[in-house]
Amino acid sequence: MIFVILCRDKPDHLDLRMEVRPKHVAYLDTLNAEGTLRFAGPFLDEAGKPCGSMVAVEAASRSDAEALAKADPYADAGLFESVDIRPWNWVFNKPENA
C-alpha cells in the first residue's frame, strides 16, 4: 500500500533544511533503490522556498510507514512542526499504466 507522508517545517528553519538536505536526499536515494519510494518533493512557500515535504512510500502497514518517516534525517534533525501519514490510492496516471 502507498502511504503519503506530509511534513510541515517549523517556521524559520530553512537553514536547518538546507544543512541536512544531503543526508535527506541520500536517504531517499536508498529508499528509491530498494523500490520503497514512489515519489517525493518539497512544498514551497510564497517566495518559492521549501517549507515542507511530501514523500510517498510503499509500505506493508502504517507502522512501517511511520518507521520510514522517523528514519528520515529531516525528522531526526527536528525540522518538522508536524507529520501526517495517510494511506493513498493512486488512481490516475500511474507510471505502470503509461
C-alpha positions as CSV (number, residue, x, y, z in Angstrom):
1,M,0.0,0.0,0.0
2,I,1.1,3.5,-0.7
3,F,1.4,5.9,2.3
4,V,1.9,9.7,1.8
5,I,4.0,11.4,4.4
6,L,3.0,15.1,4.7
7,C,5.5,17.2,6.6
8,R,5.4,20.8,7.6
9,D,8.6,22.5,8.5
10,K,9.0,24.5,11.7
11,P,8.9,28.3,11.0
12,D,12.3,29.8,10.2
13,H,14.1,26.5,9.8
14,L,15.2,26.8,6.1
15,D,18.8,26.9,7.2
16,L,18.4,23.6,9.0
17,R,16.6,22.1,6.0
18,M,19.5,23.1,3.7
19,E,22.1,21.8,6.1
20,V,20.5,18.4,6.4
21,R,19.4,18.1,2.8
22,P,22.3,16.0,1.5
23,K,21.5,13.3,4.2
24,H,17.8,13.5,3.4
25,V,18.5,13.1,-0.4
26,A,20.8,10.1,0.3
27,Y,18.1,8.5,2.5
28,L,15.5,8.9,-0.3
29,D,18.0,7.6,-2.8
30,T,18.3,4.5,-0.7
31,L,14.5,4.1,-0.5
32,N,14.3,4.6,-4.2
33,A,17.0,1.9,-4.9
34,E,15.0,-0.5,-2.6
35,G,11.8,0.2,-4.5
36,T,10.2,1.7,-1.5
37,L,10.0,5.3,-2.6
38,R,7.2,6.1,-5.1
39,F,7.6,9.9,-5.4
40,A,8.7,12.8,-3.2
41,G,9.4,16.6,-3.2
42,P,9.2,19.7,-1.2
43,F,6.3,22.1,-0.6
44,L,7.1,25.7,-1.4
45,D,6.1,28.9,0.3
46,E,5.0,32.1,-1.4
47,A,8.7,33.0,-2.0
48,G,9.4,29.7,-3.7
49,K,11.4,28.4,-0.7
50,P,11.0,24.8,0.6
51,C,8.7,24.7,3.7
52,G,7.7,21.1,4.0
53,S,7.8,17.7,2.3
54,M,5.6,15.1,0.6
55,V,7.0,11.6,0.4
56,A,5.1,8.7,-0.9
57,V,6.3,5.2,0.1
58,E,5.3,1.7,-0.5
59,A,4.8,0.0,2.9
60,A,3.0,-3.1,4.3
61,S,1.5,-1.1,7.2
62,R,1.0,2.3,8.7
63,S,3.6,1.4,11.4
64,D,6.1,0.5,8.6
65,A,5.4,3.9,7.0
66,E,5.8,5.6,10.4
67,A,9.2,3.9,10.9
68,L,10.3,5.2,7.4
69,A,9.2,8.7,8.3
70,K,11.0,8.7,11.7
71,A,14.2,7.5,10.0
72,D,14.3,10.5,7.6
73,P,17.3,12.7,8.5
74,Y,15.0,15.7,8.4
75,A,12.8,14.2,11.1
76,D,15.9,13.2,13.1
77,A,17.2,16.8,13.0
78,G,13.9,18.1,14.3
79,L,12.9,20.0,11.2
80,F,9.2,19.2,11.2
81,E,6.5,21.0,13.0
82,S,4.0,18.3,12.0
83,V,3.9,15.0,10.2
84,D,0.7,13.4,8.9
85,I,0.8,9.9,7.4
86,R,-2.1,8.8,5.2
87,P,-2.8,5.7,3.1
88,W,-3.3,6.7,-0.6
89,N,-4.8,5.1,-3.6
90,W,-3.1,6.0,-6.9
91,V,-5.8,6.0,-9.5
92,F,-4.8,8.3,-12.4
93,N,-1.6,8.5,-14.3
94,K,0.1,5.5,-12.6
95,P,3.5,5.0,-14.2
96,E,2.9,1.3,-14.7
97,N,-0.2,2.2,-16.8
98,A,1.6,4.6,-19.1
